[in-house]
Amino acid sequence: MKKNISINLQGMIFHIEEDGYEQLSQYLAAIKSYFSAYEGHEEITADIESRMAEIFAAKLSPTKQVITSEDVQALMAQMGSVKDFQVLEEEEAPTGQTHEQQFNYSNNAAGNSEPFTGTANAGQIYTKRIYRDVNRKIVSGVAAGIANYLNLDPLWVRLGFVLLTLIFAVPGGFPAGLILTTYLLCWIAFPKSYNLPETSLKKLFRNAYDKKLGGVASGLALYFGIDVAVVRLAFLISAVLGGFGLITYIVLWIIVPEANSLTDRVQMEGNPITLSGIEETLKNNLRMQDENGRESKLARIILLPLRLLSQIIQFLARIIEPILKVVITLIRIVAGALLLFLSGVAIFALFVVAATALKFIDGSSIIQTGDIPFSIFTESYPQFGLISGFVAILIPLLFILFLGLSLLVKYFYLRPNVSWPMLGIWIVSLFLLALSAVDFMHNFKEKGEVTVQKAFPVAPYETVLLKTRNNNQPWGNTTFEMETYAGPDVKLVHTFIANGITETDAIKNAEMITYNSRQADSALILDTNYKYEPQAIYRNQKLHVKLLLPENKKFRISDDLTWRLMASFDENSTDNDRSKYVWQAKNNRFICLNCPPPDTTTTNTASETNNKDNNDLDAESLLMEAAEYGSNTRNFNFNGFDKVKVSGALHLKITAGDQFTIQVRGDDNMLRNLEIEQEGGDLNIKQNNFRLFSQNEGTTLITITMPVLNDLDLSGAVKAEVIGFKTENFNLDASGAVQTLISINSRDLKLDTSGACKTILVGSGENLTIDAAGASEIRAHQYKVTNAKVDLSGVCKARVFTKNKLVASASGPSQIIYSGNPTSIQKDESGMGRIEEE
């Protein structure tokens, strides 16, 4: 047991062992006695005590709270003793070495490969390691640690990080993010240290003892070892010629610290922070204060305006500094909260996906996987790939979570003994994920087909209705084709296509999907898409349905099916709403029997569609029959609008007509929660109790008739049909889980979709622009245009028809399929994006 004594070094309280206190008292007494002959010796002694306090503070830790005699001896070895240079005061070293060089030489002679810090024994090899320098940190100590390792001024390393980030942020952002990521990884990887040795190098300071304005020029002159007059002249010339010198001076004035203390002056001159280094600096400063160093009257007159500017800048700096601190704190808090929120939401969503994949919960209705049902995808993909993908996503999200938390509390919780294993696990998971992708793609080597034929007797019926039924399956790769033949029945030839490791395996995979069709009197009802069998796996299944129709037989065809069979209709038919006419199957074409002449077809034909027989309404693919929405209706009296905005889980039908009419049909509750208002030319419709995945979605039908429609904005889970419009410009903005069927002729048409939107476009125009993100799907191959521009990102898919020019960009795993033999094609494929001809 030892007795401890409390001491005060420049305002810092330390507990020191009694024998260590005696050694420190004698050491300080010798220092005070030696420097008492210097002017301002009290300030000199105070600076030395401050330096001692820094060294002692670095030796304390949560497990060590007392300064020992060994710590005092280490401090004396690091700072040096008065006796080391007192006897040499009146003569130079025999070899012409400075006191500093002699002091370092004595350490090296003892066997030390680095300047002795008091922590290594004589003859011990010192292994240099990289640490985070916590004592000299601004953010985390990474830059100060790298500077200590490379024997550089930390200012240059910090400037390097900042300048590289700013420079790389201008062209694209990714390299800048890489620089920041590198800094964060160093923060995680480098252990922290409170006891790194001082580096004996010059540090850049503003020289407060020889300054005209801010001491920048004098500090640079000392750092580079040149005449200060040359530096000042260079600044003045550049300031006069272009102003760059003035900007540079002000920037350095802001970021370069001023050498206020004695230790700062020691480092500014390149001397070590030891007693010999301090003495050398004092002698240099004394030599500077002679008569030759005084300014002339002319110099004082010339510099007077600049010195006034100096006072103004210093005054503004004192005002701005606390404001900047508040702003930086607010940025840190906002950034931390945002990262915490985003990472928390993403981690929650990731666990929802994992729980759905493991069948703990049924979240398939909120998980979008394009054409593939989520359960089918998880059954198809290798299990080790799903697990490695989960881990590969989770670890970066956890890192972002800890980073956000660290920004909020200013303490980084992720320790190196945890972060390094996490990094290793993440790299292994990425490797396994890549292996699983290779293994998964191996299942698509060969292609196989299975053909099934069904016949439906229709001879007793003069006219047959061909219609589709929406079977609520994700829209997949199902195509329809029509041919005529000499026979009495309607025949469906189903060709199921799939991939596999072998052809036999591919045929087996093709048999994992089924297609439903049935006959109800004179109506033939076809599903819009195939279904997967139980326990089916995804192998790029496709279905081609060929309708073999009796020659010269009459047909009525539903709206959805007319779009799917667009290529089979007589080109002389210009009305897009083909479902209201009677067609004859002849020579592999549909010939209209009661269509009006092309020159008499006007937009009011669409209004006739709205008043057609209810038997035709059930032919629609997205919307139910009117009676299925309920008997409650409300009419709204708005007019003069050409833009419609709808949000919620509503069903919407907009047709062209001469008059404005709005009718809402649905459940009483839903009608009460519906808000419709007009602002100028905009009609806004909103469902107040909207929930994206509500069980009640689709219980309200809104039917709108209007002469002109230029803009349509849909969000949420809207299902919409737009029929019969002819316009110069048409814009569709869709976000969320919107499904839209549009039959329109427009010179310039623009689609902007995001989320999991599905869009079918039919008609013709001059220019088509598509901008889609997320998991959107656009089927515009039946909308014939001259020029098309398509930009997809995420996991989108688009099919387009263009005759002249195609500008296509696909990033991520997006896919663009084009037809029409365009004469000019510009492709931009990045990542896994594909652009190919149909």
Stockholm file with secondary structure:
# STOCKHOLM 1.0

chainA/1-838         MKKNISINLQGMIFHIEEDGYEQLSQYLAAIKSYFSAYEGHEEITADIESRMAEIFAAKLSPTKQVITSEDVQALMAQMGSVKDFQVLEEEEAPTGQTHEQQFNYSNNAAGNSEPFTGTANAGQIYTKRIYRDVNRKIVSGVAAGIANYLNLDPLWVRLGFVLLTLIFAVPGGFPAGLILTTYLLCWIAFPKSYNLPETSLKKLFRNAYDKKLGGVASGLALYFGIDVAVVRLAFLISAVLGGFGLITYIVLWIIVPEANSLTDRVQMEGNPITLSGIEETLKNNLRMQDENGRESKLARIILLPLRLLSQIIQFLARIIEPILKVVITLIRIVAGALLLFLSGVAIFALFVVAATALKFIDGSSIIQTGDIPFSIFTESYPQFGLISGFVAILIPLLFILFLGLSLLVKYFYLRPNVSWPMLGIWIVSLFLLALSAVDFMHNFKEKGEVTVQKAFPVAPYETVLLKTRNNNQPWGNTTFEMETYAGPDVKLVHTFIANGITETDAIKNAEMITYNSRQADSALILDTNYKYEPQAIYRNQKLHVKLLLPENKKFRISDDLTWRLMASFDENSTDNDRSKYVWQAKNNRFICLNCPPPDTTTTNTASETNNKDNNDLDAESLLMEAAEYGSNTRNFNFNGFDKVKVSGALHLKITAGDQFTIQVRGDDNMLRNLEIEQEGGDLNIKQNNFRLFSQNEGTTLITITMPVLNDLDLSGAVKAEVIGFKTENFNLDASGAVQTLISINSRDLKLDTSGACKTILVGSGENLTIDAAGASEIRAHQYKVTNAKVDLSGVCKARVFTKNKLVASASGPSQIIYSGNPTSIQKDESGMGRIEEE
#=GR chainA/1-838 SS CCCEEEEEETTEEEEEEHHHHHHHHHHHHHHHHHHTTSTTHHHHHHHHHHHHHHHHHHHCBTTBCSBCHHHHHHHHHHHCCTHHHHTTTTSCCTTSCCHHHHHHHHHHHTTCSSCCCSSSCTTCCCCCCCCEEGGGCSSSSHHHHHHHHHTCCHHHHHHHHHHHHHHHHTTTSHHHHHHHHHHHHHHHHSCEESCCCCCCSCCCCBCTTSCSSSSHHHHHHHHHTCCHHHHHHHHHHHHHHTSHHHHHHHHHHHHSCBCCSHHHHHHHTTCCSSHHHHHHHHHHHHHHSSGGGCCCHHHHHHHHHHHHHHHHHHHHHHHHHHHHHHHHHHHHHHHHHHHHHHHHHHHHHHHHHHHHHTTSSCCGGGCCCTTSCHHHHHHHSCHHHHHHHHHHHHHHHHHHHHHHHHHHHTCCCCCHHHHHHHHHHHHHHHHHHHHHHHHHHGGGSEEEEEEEEEEEECTTCSEEEEEEECCCCCCCSEEEEEEEESSSEEEEEEEEEEEESSHHHHHHHHTTEECCEEEETTEEEEESSCEECTTCCCSCCEEEEEEEEETTCEEEECHHHHHHTGGGBCTTCCCSCGGGSCEEEETTEEEESSCCCGGGCCTHHHHHHHTSCHHHHTTCSSSCCGGGGCSCEEEECCCSCCEEEEEESCEEEEEECSSCEEEEEECHHHHHTEEEEEETTEEEEEETTCCTTCTTTTCEEEEEEESCCCEEEEEESCEEEEEEEEEEEEEEEEEESCEEEEEEEEEEEEEEEEESCEEEEEEEEEEEEEEECSSCEEEEEEEEEEEEEEEECSSCEEEEEEEEEEEEEECTTCEEEEESCCSEEEEEECTTCEEEEC
#=GC SS_cons         CCCEEEEEETTEEEEEEHHHHHHHHHHHHHHHHHHTTSTTHHHHHHHHHHHHHHHHHHHCBTTBCSBCHHHHHHHHHHHCCTHHHHTTTTSCCTTSCCHHHHHHHHHHHTTCSSCCCSSSCTTCCCCCCCCEEGGGCSSSSHHHHHHHHHTCCHHHHHHHHHHHHHHHHTTTSHHHHHHHHHHHHHHHHSCEESCCCCCCSCCCCBCTTSCSSSSHHHHHHHHHTCCHHHHHHHHHHHHHHTSHHHHHHHHHHHHSCBCCSHHHHHHHTTCCSSHHHHHHHHHHHHHHSSGGGCCCHHHHHHHHHHHHHHHHHHHHHHHHHHHHHHHHHHHHHHHHHHHHHHHHHHHHHHHHHHHHHTTSSCCGGGCCCTTSCHHHHHHHSCHHHHHHHHHHHHHHHHHHHHHHHHHHHTCCCCCHHHHHHHHHHHHHHHHHHHHHHHHHHGGGSEEEEEEEEEEEECTTCSEEEEEEECCCCCCCSEEEEEEEESSSEEEEEEEEEEEESSHHHHHHHHTTEECCEEEETTEEEEESSCEECTTCCCSCCEEEEEEEEETTCEEEECHHHHHHTGGGBCTTCCCSCGGGSCEEEETTEEEESSCCCGGGCCTHHHHHHHTSCHHHHTTCSSSCCGGGGCSCEEEECCCSCCEEEEEESCEEEEEECSSCEEEEEECHHHHHTEEEEEETTEEEEEETTCCTTCTTTTCEEEEEEESCCCEEEEEESCEEEEEEEEEEEEEEEEEESCEEEEEEEEEEEEEEEEESCEEEEEEEEEEEEEEECSSCEEEEEEEEEEEEEEEECSSCEEEEEEEEEEEEEECTTCEEEEESCCSEEEEEECTTCEEEEC
//
